[in-house]
Amino acid sequence: MNIQHSLTIALTKGRILDETLPLLAAVGIEPTEDLESSRKLIISTTVSSIQLVVLRGSDVPTYVRHGAADLGVAGKDMLLEFGGDGIYEPLDLGIARCRLMTAAPKGRSLSCNSRRIRVATKFLNVARAHYARKGVNADLIKLYGSMELAPLMGLADEIVDIVDTGKTLAENGMEAREEIAEISSRLIVNKAAMRTRHSSVMALIDALSTVLKERGMLAGE
């Protein structure tokens, strides 16, 4: 992998980070410090021209879009919510897979045609577009966590949230209803960086593509 330019890669905290690091290690990029214990905000790597920053998922597209980071790894849910302006999405890494879905208490039927429904979510843009496509009048309530609590406490009729196993929904008497999108983590690139650091960005994309292909994880394989 021939990296001729300095690159900053923004990574998403949590599960996505845990599943991204082995892919980067496979192409020779490893943090020089323990990310769990280090207090540094910018982390150097075993490739001297590449550094990492670890951010909240919602911040990764923003850093990449504005050029503070050249590349990033973000969930497709964040890209759907915040849009792709200023960003290329060249590679589906196939990690941190889940689904973005609507959910409601088990057995509760909603007469969407006769009244407005209240929907709790942190994905306001995605939810707004989903219910508009269905012709449903939805009042959206923004929450940042514990979505399942909203219908149980009478705050909302439905939620729009990420569903992995569905265990949390079931334990709270809820069930998934409609799938809005399949979610996985994507490598994203700042459009200006793709032009000005093209050879280095493509070297990284090609290296990761090779690893994914070898592991049978490349989309379309």
ZAKE-16660 format. One record per residue (C-alpha): z, x, y; residue in one letter. Coordinates in steps of 0.5 Angstrom, whole numbers. Layout:
N
PT,Z,X,Y,a
...
END
This chain:
221
PT,0,0,0,m
PT,-2,3,6,n
PT,2,1,12,i
PT,-1,4,19,q
PT,3,0,24,h
PT,10,-2,25,s
PT,11,-9,22,l
PT,17,-14,23,t
PT,18,-19,17,i
PT,23,-25,19,a
PT,26,-27,12,l
PT,30,-34,11,t
PT,37,-34,9,k
PT,40,-37,3,g
PT,36,-38,-3,r
PT,29,-36,0,i
PT,32,-30,2,l
PT,34,-29,-6,d
PT,28,-30,-8,e
PT,24,-26,-3,t
PT,27,-20,-4,l
PT,25,-18,-11,p
PT,18,-20,-9,l
PT,18,-15,-3,l
PT,22,-10,-8,a
PT,16,-10,-13,a
PT,11,-8,-7,v
PT,16,-2,-5,g
PT,20,-5,1,i
PT,27,-6,0,e
PT,33,-6,5,p
PT,36,0,6,t
PT,43,-4,7,e
PT,46,-9,3,d
PT,44,-15,7,l
PT,50,-19,5,e
PT,55,-14,8,s
PT,51,-11,14,s
PT,53,-14,21,r
PT,46,-11,23,k
PT,41,-16,26,l
PT,35,-11,25,i
PT,35,-8,18,i
PT,31,-2,16,s
PT,27,-1,10,t
PT,25,4,5,t
PT,18,4,8,v
PT,19,7,15,s
PT,14,3,19,s
PT,17,-4,16,i
PT,24,-7,19,q
PT,27,-14,17,l
PT,31,-19,21,v
PT,34,-25,17,v
PT,34,-32,20,l
PT,36,-39,20,r
PT,30,-42,16,g
PT,28,-46,23,s
PT,28,-40,27,d
PT,23,-36,23,v
PT,17,-40,25,p
PT,19,-39,32,t
PT,20,-32,32,y
PT,13,-31,28,v
PT,9,-36,33,r
PT,12,-32,39,h
PT,10,-25,36,g
PT,18,-23,36,a
PT,16,-22,28,a
PT,9,-20,26,d
PT,10,-24,19,l
PT,15,-28,16,g
PT,17,-32,10,v
PT,19,-40,11,a
PT,19,-46,7,g
PT,13,-51,8,k
PT,18,-56,10,d
PT,19,-52,16,m
PT,12,-51,17,l
PT,11,-58,17,l
PT,16,-60,22,e
PT,15,-55,27,f
PT,7,-54,26,g
PT,3,-48,25,g
PT,0,-46,32,d
PT,0,-39,33,g
PT,1,-38,26,i
PT,-3,-36,20,y
PT,-1,-38,13,e
PT,-5,-34,8,p
PT,0,-34,2,l
PT,4,-39,-2,d
PT,9,-35,-5,l
PT,11,-40,-10,g
PT,18,-39,-9,i
PT,24,-44,-8,a
PT,20,-50,-10,r
PT,23,-57,-9,c
PT,20,-63,-6,r
PT,21,-67,1,l
PT,23,-74,-1,m
PT,26,-80,2,t
PT,32,-83,-1,a
PT,36,-89,-1,a
PT,42,-92,-5,p
PT,41,-94,-12,k
PT,38,-101,-13,g
PT,38,-102,-5,r
PT,31,-106,-3,s
PT,29,-105,4,l
PT,24,-111,7,s
PT,21,-106,11,c
PT,16,-111,14,n
PT,21,-116,17,s
PT,25,-111,20,r
PT,26,-104,23,r
PT,30,-99,18,i
PT,34,-93,20,r
PT,33,-86,17,v
PT,37,-80,18,a
PT,34,-73,17,t
PT,33,-66,20,k
PT,26,-67,19,f
PT,24,-72,25,l
PT,17,-70,26,n
PT,15,-70,19,v
PT,19,-77,18,a
PT,16,-80,24,r
PT,9,-78,21,a
PT,11,-81,14,h
PT,13,-88,16,y
PT,7,-88,21,a
PT,2,-88,16,r
PT,6,-93,12,k
PT,6,-98,18,g
PT,14,-98,18,v
PT,18,-98,24,n
PT,23,-93,23,a
PT,29,-91,28,d
PT,30,-84,27,l
PT,37,-81,27,i
PT,38,-73,27,k
PT,43,-70,23,l
PT,44,-63,20,y
PT,47,-64,14,g
PT,51,-68,9,s
PT,45,-73,9,m
PT,47,-77,3,e
PT,53,-79,7,l
PT,49,-83,12,a
PT,47,-89,8,p
PT,54,-89,5,l
PT,57,-90,11,m
PT,52,-95,14,g
PT,49,-90,19,l
PT,42,-90,16,a
PT,38,-94,11,d
PT,34,-88,8,e
PT,34,-81,9,i
PT,29,-76,9,v
PT,31,-69,6,d
PT,30,-64,1,i
PT,31,-65,-6,v
PT,31,-60,-12,d
PT,35,-63,-18,t
PT,37,-69,-15,g
PT,44,-68,-18,k
PT,47,-69,-11,t
PT,43,-75,-10,l
PT,46,-78,-16,a
PT,53,-76,-15,e
PT,53,-80,-9,n
PT,50,-86,-12,g
PT,43,-85,-9,m
PT,36,-84,-12,e
PT,29,-81,-9,a
PT,24,-86,-7,r
PT,18,-83,-4,e
PT,15,-76,-5,e
PT,12,-73,2,i
PT,11,-66,0,a
PT,12,-61,-5,e
PT,15,-55,-2,i
PT,15,-48,-3,s
PT,16,-41,1,s
PT,10,-39,5,r
PT,8,-32,8,l
PT,6,-33,15,i
PT,3,-28,20,v
PT,3,-28,27,n
PT,-5,-29,30,k
PT,-5,-24,35,a
PT,-1,-19,29,a
PT,-7,-21,25,m
PT,-12,-18,30,r
PT,-8,-12,32,t
PT,-5,-10,26,r
PT,-10,-12,21,h
PT,-11,-7,16,s
PT,-3,-6,15,s
PT,-2,-14,15,v
PT,-8,-14,10,m
PT,-5,-9,6,a
PT,2,-13,5,l
PT,-2,-19,3,i
PT,-6,-16,-2,d
PT,0,-12,-5,a
PT,4,-19,-5,l
PT,-2,-22,-8,s
PT,-3,-17,-14,t
PT,5,-18,-16,v
PT,4,-26,-16,l
PT,-2,-25,-20,k
PT,1,-21,-25,e
PT,7,-26,-25,r
PT,2,-32,-26,g
PT,5,-34,-19,m
PT,-1,-34,-15,l
PT,-3,-41,-13,a
PT,-10,-43,-16,g
PT,-9,-38,-22,e
END
